[in-house]
Amino acid sequence: MNVGLSLPLAGQALSRPRAYVAAAVLACAVGIASAAGAQDCRPILRDDTGSASGVSVVFAGKHCLQHDFRVGREFDLHSAAFKGPSTRSLIAVTPRTGWKYSPDGPFELDMQGHHARADVAGMDGVRGIGPGRNVIVRNGTLTVAGQGSTGVRLLLRSRAQTAGMRSPIESEYEDVSMPEAADTGQANFLLSRLNIRAGGRGVIMSGAGNSIRDSTIEVDGGNAIFLHGRGSVIENNTIIVHARAAGPNDAVIKLRDADGAVIRNNRIIYKGDSRAATAINLLGSNNVRVENNIVEGIDEVVRQTGKTSVREQGTQRR
């Protein structure tokens, strides 16, 4: 921005009038920059005043949630009965594709400290299934307390799924060997500074290069995080489960086809009767680093399943 003001060279003093003008121009420039920054963030608002629907992120760019909201059952006057919500998620990431639109994003959602919650079964806090990449969710609270609910479900459609094949991200195939489905493609999903409370799992993500950082994830079940894809990073989180894992390959954190993953500086906590079996289960994942984690109420730090290699160091057991 050219403001037409000639400032003195270093070591020269400003006269008082010129100093006032310079200060005013600087304040104006800062204000313009701040306004421009605010305009860069697309506001996200609920479409209606009821609790039957959530919100959506469709276009690439930065989106800012403007208020707390709840999704739940509503009383329908016509049928004189309660009806469930019309959505499966609080926040849907559904990138528009075709013509001038690209699924590569980035699609950034800043919750700005707000709280989105649902108390019905089978809900996702954030849900994105398809070609969308570079999805970022940060700075907020997601509560999906119903049975079988998931805090964040972001799944890049893999080559196997595109070809009509089954995928390890489907619950019935999580532990089935599928070498043809190991190459998920680069997703680059990022969860940062979130508080997630879920009745089922906290986070399910598929794709390479995904990260969970600086968040608290607490679930009623035994598996808080399931990631499928290479290069995942789970760092600086508090992860709490209230039940023992049910399946033979389940754990608080479960990684599959996750070559080069890093699990570092987390607190992994079991709050329940007796002790949980395993903190981290690795399936078909090589060169994984498990560093400087605190593990509480859990017997085994890492279980290796299939062709897997790991370097563990700095674990504190409590």
N, C-alpha and C positions, 0 to 999 in steps of 0.2 A: 504493500500500500504506500503510494507516494503522497505525503501530506504537505509537501511544499515548505518544509521548515528546515532551515539551515542551522545545524547544531555546532557548537564550538569544538575546536580540536582539543585533544587531551591536554590538561594543564591549564586551559583557559576557563575563566569563571563566567557563569551566566549572570546577566543583569536580572534584577528581580522580575520585571515584566516578562522577559524572555523565559525565565524559569517557570513562571506561572503558565505560559503558553505551552512550553514543552511538557509540563506535567499534565495539562489538560489533554494534549494530543496523545500522550502515552496512555492515559486512562481511557480515552476514546478507542484507541487501537485495541487495548485489552478487552474492552466491552464488545467490540465488533467480533474479535476472535472467539470470545466466550459464546456469543449469540450464534456464530456460525457453527461452533462445536455442538451446541444444544440442538440446532436444526438438523444436524447430521444424524440424530437418533430418532428413528420413527417410533411414535408412541403406540403402545399396545394397550387397548382398552377392551373390556368385555362388550360383546355386541348387544346384549340385552341386560335387563335388570334381574332376571331370574337366576336359578342355580343349575339349569339343565345343560348349559353349554360352557365350553372353555374358550381359549384364545388360540390364534394360529400365527405362525411365522411363515410367510410365503415368499417374500422377495429377499434377495441378497442385501446385506448391509447390517447396520446396527439397529436393534430394536430395544425399547425401554418399557418395561412394565410400569403402569401408572398407579396401580392400587392393589391391595389384597383382594382375593376372591375365593369363592368356594363353589364346588360342584357337588350336587347331591340329589336326593329324591325330592320331587315336588308334588304337591297335591293338585290333581287335575279336576277342575270343577265339572267338566263334561262327563267324566266317567265316575266322579266321586270316589277316586282312589289315588293312592300315591303311585307315581311313575318314576322310573329310573332316568338317569341323564341320557341325553342324546349323543354323547361323546364317550370315547374310550380313554381320553386323556385330558388333563388340565391344560397342557400346552402342546399343540401339534406343530411339528416342523414338517411342512409339506411344500418343498420348493417347486415353484412353477418352472416348467421346462418347455423347450421348443421355441422356435423363432429366435428372439433376441435374448431369451433367458437361459442361464446356465445353472446346472445343479452344483457347480463347484464353489459357490458362495464367495466369501464367507457369510454365514448366517449367525449373527451374534445376538444373543438375548441377554440383556442386563436386567435382572429382576429388581435392581435398585433397593434391595433390602426388603422387598415385599414377600408376602406369604400366600402361596396357592395351595389349597387343600381339598381333599375329597374324603368322604367317609363311607363310600360304597365299594363293594368287592370288585376285583378285576380291573382296577383303574391304573393307568400310567400317569406319573407326574409330568414328564416330558416324553413325547413319543415321536420318533422319526424313523420310518422304514422305507427305503427306496434308494434313489441315486444320490441323495444329498450328501455333500462332503463339507468339511471345514465348519462344523456346527460348534458354537461356543455358548455355554450356559454358565452364568456367574451371578454371584451376589444376591442370594435369596434363599427362601425356605420352601421345601416341597414336602407336604404331608399327605400320604395316601395310605390311610390306616386300615382299609378294608382287606379282607382275606385275599391272598393271591395278587395283591397290587405291587407295582414296581415303581421305584422312584424315577429312574431315567432309563428309557429303552431307545437306544440309537443304533440302528442296524443298517450298514451299507449293504445294498443288494449285491451279493457276491456273484462271481461268474457262474458258479454252480447253480445258484438260485435262478439267475437269468436264463440258464439253459434248461430250467425245469427240474433240476436235480435237488435232492434233499440237502439240508445244510446243518452243520453242527450247532448252529445257534438255536435250532428248534429243540425243545426240551427233550424229546424222545431220542434225539441223535447226539446229545452233548458228549456222550462217552463212547460213541461208535467211531472206529477208525475210518476216516474219509480223506485220504491224501489229496484227492482231486479238488477238495474244497478248502485246502489250507491257504491258498492265495486269495485273500479277501479283497485286495485292492486298497489303495491309500485313502483313509477316511479323515484322519486328523481331527477327531472330536476332542473337545476340551471341556471338562467340568471343573470349576474353580470357585472356591469360597461359597459352597452350598451347605445347607443343613437339610439332610434327607431323612425322613422317617417313613418307613414302609412296612406294610403288613406281610409282604412276601420278600422280594429281593430289592436291594438298594439300587444297583446299577447293572444293566446288561448292555454291552456294546460290542459290535462286530466291525472289524476293519483295522487296517494297520495305522500305527502312529497315534493311538488314542491315549489321553491323559486324564487322571483324576488327581487334583491337587487341593490342598488347604481346605478340606471339607470334613464334615461330620456325617457319617452314614450309620444309621441305626435301624435294625430290622427285627421283626418278630421271628423270622425263620432262622435257618442255620447257615445260609449262604448270602453274604451281603453283596458280593461283586462277582460277576462272570464276564470275562473279556475274551474275545476270540479274535486273534490277529497279532501280527508281529509288532515289536517295538512299542509295546504299551508301557506307560509310566504311571505308577501309583505312589504318590509322594506327599508326605506331611499331612496325613489324614488321621482322624480317629474313627475306627470302624468297630461297631458293636453288634453282636448277635445275641439273641435271647433263647435260641434253641440249638440243640446239637444237630449237625448235618445228618441227613437221612441216607443219602446214597453212598456207595463205596468210594466214589471219586469226588464227593462233595467236601467243601471246606469253607471257611469264612471267605477266603479269596480263591477263586477258581479261574485258572488261565488255560487256554487251549491254543495250540499252533502259535505260540507267543514267543518266537525266537527273539532274543535280544531285549526282553522285557526287564524293567527295573521296578523293584518294590522297596521303597526306601523311606526311613524316618516316619513310620506309621505306628500308631498304637492300635493293636488288634486285640479285642476284648470279648470274652465270653461271659455273659451274665445269666447264669442259670444253675440248675442242680448239677452237682458233681463237676466234671470238667469236660470240655469239648475235645474231640480227637485231633483235629488238624487245623492249623491256621491257613496254610497255603497249599493248594493242589496244582501241580503242573502236569499237563497232558501234552505230549508231543512238542515240548518247548525246550529249545537249546540256548545255551549261553545266557541264562537268566541270572540277574544279580539281585540278591536279597540282602539288604544292608541296613543295619542300625535301627531295627524295628523293636518295639516293646510288645511282648506277647503275654497276655494275662488270662489265666484260667484255661489254658490249652496245652495238651500234652506234646504234640508233635508240631514243629515249626513248618517243615516242608515235606510233602509227599511227592515223589516222582513217579509218574505213570507213563509207560511207553518210552519212546526214544526222547530222553530228556537229560539236560545237564544244567547244573546250577552252582553258583558260588555264593555261599551264605557267610556273612560275617557281621559281628557287632550286635547280635541279638541279645536282648535282655529278657529273661523269663521271670514272671511274677506269679 
